[in-house]
Each structure stands twice: as C-alpha cells, then as structure tokens.
Amino acid sequence: MNLFNMLDVSGSALLAERQRAEVVATNLANAETTRTPGGGPYQRQEVVFGTVRVAQPSFGQAFDSAADDAVRGVEVTRVVTDSAAPIQRYEPSNPDANAQGYVDYPNINPAEETVDMLEASRAYQLNVDAIQATKDMVTQAITIVSTS
Amino acid sequence: MSWLDMDTVQEILRYMDLVSIREKLAVGNIANIDTPGYKTLDINFHNALNRANQELDSDPQPPAVYQVPDLIQRPDGNNVSLDRESVILAGVQLEYNTAISLLKQQYGMIQLAITENNGA
C-alpha cells in the first residue's frame, strides 16, 4: 500500500460519514411522518460501521509489509431500524388517529439526532485533514525530483 | 553498494519508510474513529528504526503492528483517540519533510561534487 492508497482509506471514511449524515437527515426530516409505505409511523434508522479492506489486491501489493496489511478503511455495513415504540399523541381530528383518538408519531429525539449529525460532520472534517496531510507528504516527495 | 547509495541516504530512506507506515496507521485509525470494536494500531517506531539501521545491507524486516494499550475505551469497544491521532498526523508530516530536506541535501552534495570542477 503506497501513500496514494491512503487517499482511498480516508475516502472510504468520507463516504461512510456522509451516509451517516444522510440517515440522520432522513430521521430529522421524518420526525413527524405518520404514514409510511409499510404502514404505521416512520421508524428511526441508524448506521453501523465496520472495517473494510480498501485496496484491491494487485501485483504491487504482493510486496507489501504486514504493517500495510493492517490498515483498514471503513464502510457502512448495515442500516438498522430502531424498534423503539412510537410516541402517542392525543389528536382526535387527525386522519391517522386510532379509535381512542391517539396518533402514533416516530420516536425521534431531535437533540440526539443533532449530536449525531455534529459527530458525523466533525469526523468528516477530520478525514479531510488526513487527506490533506497525505497530499502534503506526496507533494513534498515530488520536490525531491523537481529540484536539485 | 553503489556510490549513490551512501549509508546516510539508506538511513534516511528507511526513516521515511517507517514514518509513512506510521502515517498510514494514523490515517486508518482516523477513518475508523466511529467503528465499533476497532482498536488503535501503531508500530514501535524507535525499535523498528534501530533494527532497520543495524541491518542496512539486508532487506528491512517489516515492523510489527500492535494494538496500543492503555487508551480510554468507549462503550462500543472503540479506543481511537482523536487527540492522539491528530498529534501523530501533525508529527509525521514534519518528520517526513525533515527527511526529505536531508535527502535533498545529500543529493545536493553529490551534485556539487559533479559540477564543482566544471570551471577548471
């Protein structure tokens, strides 16, 4: 794995963190959704991260050391649905109300989602910094050739 | 060993190899900062550099990667520390730049030796 492959590792993290932010945005957007194609209110979703080998095996990698082999990227392995019970609100005039006049609303805590969104955003920035660091190192290495 | 492969140049190149391995591990750790159960990886830089410099004439042994102990672990089993990785990332950039400056200086000296006699 050379320095260029490190861009793939950081890139995988950028992708994963963006997917996480998208899921959080979906949760916030659907905080009041009472109708879904599957019936019932919207269920909160959450991403699960897992490590992944980023670079495809290639000829050059046959000579890689164990240290290079230990480096892993990250991916969203699955999106789980929160099974928390819906919140019931008394709204007899709502067309989705049940016989007792209660409406099932998604169990979404805006504060929790906002914190999750901030975390995803910070992790994204951190990985952008890591990409910048890798780029700077490659740029520096190039200067060995360009000046003498 | 050819005249271009001076010991100093070899040592600098090994140093750069190890520094870039450390950078890779730090980047991998940062990428997995939210992965449940992920453990921070690193190499023992000083041991690896000492060993590499003792075996300058043979191929270097790859350094052993270990899971860094004594880091604070979060409830999800992940122990990546943002501060630790940021400091390493900043450090390896400086170390790498230093090594490249030294390397340029070494090659500059060879260049000097080649051109110095041109006027005579």
Interface residues (C-beta under 8 A of the other chain):
Chain A: M1 L3 M6 V9 S10 S12 A13 A16 E17 R20 V48 F49 G50 T51 S65 A66 A67 D68 A70 V71 R72 G73 V74 E119 A123 L126 N127 D129 A130 A133 T134 D136 M137 Q140 A141 T143 I144 T147 S148
Chain B: S20 I21 E23 K24 L25 A26 V27 G28 I30 A31 N32 I33 D34 T35 P36 Y38 L41 I43 P62 P63 A64 V65 L82 S86 L89 A90 V92 Q93 Y96 N97 I100 L103 K104 Y107 G108 Q111
